[in-house]
Amino acid sequence: MTMQSSNWRARSPLHWQVRSIAQQQVSALAGALGVSPLAATVLCGRGVVEPEQAKAWLASSGGLTHDPFLLPDVERAIDRLHLAIQRGERICFYGDYDVDGMAATSLHFLFWRSMGAQAEVYIPHRQEEGYGLHEGAIRKLAGRGVSLLLTADCGTTSYKEIELARSLGMDVIVTDHHQLQSRMPEPLAFINPYRPDSAYPFRGLCSGGLAYKVAEAFVQKYRPAGTSVEPYRDLVALSSIADLVPLTDENRTLVRDGLAQVAQGTRCGIRALTRDLGLNGTCSAGTIGFRVAPRLNAAGRLAHAELGVRLLTTESEPVALQLAQELENLNRHRREIEEEMTREAMAQAGDPRPAIVVSAKGWHIGVIGIVAARLVERYHRPAVVVTFDAQGIGKGSVRGVAGFDVCRALQHCEPDLVAFGGHPMAAGLTVREEAFAGFRHRFEEAVEGLLDGAQLVPSVDVDAEVGLAAIQFPLVRELERLEPFGTGNPEPTLMSRGISVLEKRVVGENHLKLVLRQPGSVPLDSIGFRMGSLADTIDEGSGQIDAVFTPELNEWKGSSRIQLRLRDVRVG
């Protein structure tokens, strides 16, 4: 894996794209907010140009939210849920097996149970049932007396299954954020921000966010005594970060507050999951995305996602600790499987075309999405990874590059596919083995026709060029106020030229450690993860480099030091 990362860097150097921001705009915003020109530049680069909008971004409390009743069918949904509670009906919350599905299902279950609902949860088994609603599950739930079925993170394309549920006497409420295909489903209520008739001003809610808005609408209309939805924002933060929805607009408010709840350890299960991560009273989106979410996802990938729901809904500390350890063990095993499959997929990819489409029998279905992401990281082009079972049925994961809609490409392949669906950057599909060659050819043709060649060039967006002398504690802390960082609000990325390398060494798993300095600056530590292969190209003492980096505070044993996390290095 280390050598593959270095080979990619050697073949495909990053293009450094410095944002072009009007200085007049920067000066006006900096003056209105009382922030540095660099912080104002970063805000402008994210489209935050109005002072009031910027104040909301920088605020530590409050923030932007929208009227939940602007979501289509939300009032119909909460009225039906209210009636089910009054009648004592059995309600099932049916979710997906990823973090968004688990957290959204947990939010629905916890909130509606607190309202007196006779609630239960159903999560399909990834390997045995696959994604979405299933006929067998619906019949089983109907047999148990479930009369109201609410989906979380699935249902948008479950036309036949919804009709079956209705024929068995179940009402269905769909809460989902997957893109619509040729037609809309016909449940009792269909809550999806991508509906063409939606009046909701923000499409970026994940299913955890939708679950929150449904609960919020119920509280606003029925006003149950002593009830608030705000304590559930930690589950929305898990959903939003793990599902890579934009951390802008309303999501920014929900995720910021949710991260504070995670850091405070307010939920037993999350507290158990993060006990070894050393949060020290803070929690970033990166901690969730790279350390917490993979542990939760391991449940759905290798075992059953019900483990994750049990962890997120338990109130027992011993049970939470036991489940967290199970997830940690599963995640270790997942990494081992992932490394082997990635090596095989890269060997099969060879010299890639505009798209990479690989397949094998017996690849673990729970890991193909990660492998597809690794292929995109390696070759910087859309990738499809398919695993076939003994009956010749292939399940595939698709990952894309920025600015390219993989679902649009898959629409061109519809004649070869049994089913597909997803988001612009990630999708899933089902294909029969005899149709795979045709699908691969059609997908490659679609990508070649739709993809702008510039999208195949790996690049990094640079907010501004600075001298290292400007990188001081006040600036770094000011930039921290722009958190949470993630999709739609990336970490501030800076560039500096003519940097002297005072020291260099390779540490850990091929990480490059440098001590850097410019005239007028103090020596600054820096680290480039998996960039150790560049060490031989850098002269210590006499050499100079140009670098793209993110400044951050490295906390260690009660002290803070500024560290530059390297994104790319050029030897000058």
ABEGO torsion letter per residue (X at the ends): XAAAAAAAAAABBBBBBBBBBBAAAAAAAAAAAGBBAAAAAAAAAAGBABAAAAAAAABABEEBBBBAAABBGAAAAAAAAAAAAAAGBBBBBBBBABAAAAAAAAAAAAAAAAAGBBBBBBBBBAAAAEBEBBAAAAAAAAAAGBABBBBBGBGAABAAAAAAAAAAGBBBBBBBABBBBABBBBBABBBBAABAABABABAABBAAAAAAAAAAAAAAAAGBBGBBAAAAAAAAAAAAAAAGBBBBEAAAAAAAAAAAAAAAGABAAAAAAAAAAGAGGBBBAAAAAAAAAAAAAAAAAABBAAAAAAAAABABAAAAAAAAAAAAAAAAAAAAAAAAAAAAAAAAAEBBBABBBBBBBGBBAAAAAAAAAAAAAAAGBBBBBBBBBAAGBBBBBBBBBBGBBAAAAAAAAAAABABBEEBAABBBBBBBAAAAAAAAAAAAAAAAAABBAAAABBBBBBABBBBAAABBAAAAAAAAAAOBBEBGBBBBBBBBBGBBBABBBBBEBGBBBBBBBBBGBBBBBBBBBGAAAAAAABBBGABBBBBBBBBBBBBBGGBBBBBBBBABBBBX
